[in-house]
Amino acid sequence: MPREALNEEQARAKLELLTQDEIEMALGEVQRERQVRARCYPRWVDEGKMSRIDAKDRMSRQILAEEILSLVLDIALNKQDSTATAA
């Protein structure tokens, strides 16, 4: 079941509530999952459990998720720096 989309204001408010630790934990989990997939996908392709195209597409999406979380973390860190500088 698809989730209801947030408007921009709601999304920004939710992002504001995330802590650096939460973002780092989520990013770490996505990175761990990418490593697992990098080990498993070649074997699954060789065993015929997954097509090479599907493995490549899924890995690309995993990398994109990692990049997005990295950007969210960068924003959080920059916000922290600017808050500390203003104080």
BELTACOR-V103390 format. One record per run of one state. SS is the DSSP state (alpha for helix, beta for strand, coil for the rest). FROM is the first residue (numbers start at 1). TO is the last residue. If there is no record, write none. Layout:
ss=SS from=FROM to=TO
ss=SS from=FROM to=TO
//
This chain:
ss=coil from=1 to=7
ss=alpha from=8 to=17
ss=coil from=18 to=19
ss=alpha from=20 to=46
ss=coil from=47 to=51
ss=alpha from=52 to=86
ss=coil from=87 to=87
//
